[in-house]
Amino acid sequence: MSEIVIRAENLSKAYKIYENNLDRVKEALNPFHKRYSKDFFALRDISFEIRRGENVGLVGKNGAGKSTLLKIITGVLTPTGGILEVNGKIASLLELGAGFNPEMTGVENIYMSGLLMNRTREEMDSKIDDIISFADIGEFINQPVKTYSSGMFARLAFAVNAFVEPDILIIDEALSVGDAFFQSKCMDKMRAMIESGVTVLFVSHDTFAVKNLCQRAFLIESGKIVMDAAAKEVVEKYNESILKARHEMTGGQTDAGQNVINEMRAASKKSADGKINLPVSKESLKINQEIFAKNAAYQRRQNGRASFENVQLLNLDGVPIFEVIFGQEVILRMFIKFHEDIDCLAMGYHIRNLNGVDLVYNDSRFSEVKAIFDAKCDEIYIVDWRFKVELRQELYNFACSISTPVEESLDAPDLCDFVPCALQFRVISPNKYLSLPGGYVHWHNDMEIKKFKD
């Protein structure tokens, strides 16, 4: 296979625009081929090369031409002019359920999709268990896809395209309808595909996803590639253009106002109240335990010595929550069961965005408690972590781990249980400033302003 898997030279796509339907008829019937239309260029003279194994993001405003470009690459649309060369098998997720027969079951559509991608029945037989497991839509896999929700469509469509081992994977916003856990699974799978040498073209309005998943990106405006550079640089340029447009629309005025200043002043006066000992009942272990068990099954690693029975996020009244207000204090509660006697067990957690990027990490070695000591088989311990959530408005995952031994000199502790996706939660903010493009984590500062005197 050529190292260049996609090459475009002066690629254009034009659509005829008519003022009314009568002009359309006139142009079709005119014997002298008189034009009653004008051309609208969705793409104009685009040129680029993408090498095997590259992961390229496409960013731009709605109507910029991103989806049109992907549809031409996949063969859904024919270009008006220019040259396009594609070397390799393509799997694409452009429109939800595209290519699925609504009257056929999920299983039947898996085989049909494989046939459309030149896969034999035997090849699909070897992959169908992985596809069904990844899609995780239960008994609906044997029901007609016309009964599916949009999330089920996304799950099945991504699973089919990810497991047919394409050379090129193209995704256009289709994952945005999936739930947080599914999106996280998809990002992990896409990373694994990239590492195996698959070329990925990814369109998303989630610029953080583009920046974290892609090495390279195109900024597309009015049907042209105006920037082709490292993904981080392109995303920063795109965010600058969005902020500039907002600034021009509002005449340079901010809507933060005095109320935001008051909120910031009030928030700065809040302080910790000390330790909170929430009562624990026998029933509390079972709260949302089924949700935890389902999420935890994905890529979980265990050695059988101890395990998480449940992980919950609580407010300071002990009520389980899945939504946190920026600046709110919460408690991350772990239920840990011992399956044998263990002298010393350390605990830790990561907070990750939906792309799997670690944003926050903490473990018991950094605390006064340090570890659980001298635990006996069949005992259950509850570990509460209390902290203030100061993350940007978005969805996040908790990854949780327990390990032994805990000597700081050991680089590779023995993991008793590691759960990459123990719990999902959303951060919301009443302050619009905190939802603007920028970093993920708020870093506390003691700030002082002085007037300089020379």
Sequence and secondary structure as in RCSB ss.txt:
>XXXX:A:sequence
MSEIVIRAENLSKAYKIYENNLDRVKEALNPFHKRYSKDFFALRDISFEIRRGENVGLVGKNGAGKSTLLKIITG
VLTPTGGILEVNGKIASLLELGAGFNPEMTGVENIYMSGLLMNRTREEMDSKIDDIISFADIGEFINQPVKTYSS
GMFARLAFAVNAFVEPDILIIDEALSVGDAFFQSKCMDKMRAMIESGVTVLFVSHDTFAVKNLCQRAFLIESGKI
VMDAAAKEVVEKYNESILKARHEMTGGQTDAGQNVINEMRAASKKSADGKINLPVSKESLKINQEIFAKNAAYQR
RQNGRASFENVQLLNLDGVPIFEVIFGQEVILRMFIKFHEDIDCLAMGYHIRNLNGVDLVYNDSRFSEVKAIFDA
KCDEIYIVDWRFKVELRQELYNFACSISTPVEESLDAPDLCDFVPCALQFRVISPNKYLSLPGGYVHWHNDMEIK
KFKD
>XXXX:A:secstr
  SEEEEEEEEEEEEEEESSHHHHHHHHH TT    EEEEEEEEEEEEEEETT EEEEE  TTSSHHHHHHHHHT
SS  SEEEEEE S EEEE STTTT  TTSBHHHHHHHHHHHTT  HHHHHHHHHHHHHHH  GGGGGSBGGG  H
HHHHHHHHHHHHHS  SEEEEESGGGGS HHHHHHHHHHHHHHHHTT EEEEE S HHHHHHH SEEEEEETTEE
EEEEEHHHHHHHHHHHHHHHHHHHTTT  S HHHHHHHHHHHHT            GGGGGTTHHHHHHHHTTT 
EE SSEEEEEEEEE TTS B SEEETT EEEEEEEEEESS EEEEEEEEEEEETT  EEEEEEGGGSSS  EEEE
 TT EEEEEEEEE  B SSEEEEEEEEEE   TT SS EEEEEEEEEEEEEEE S GGGGSSS SB         
    
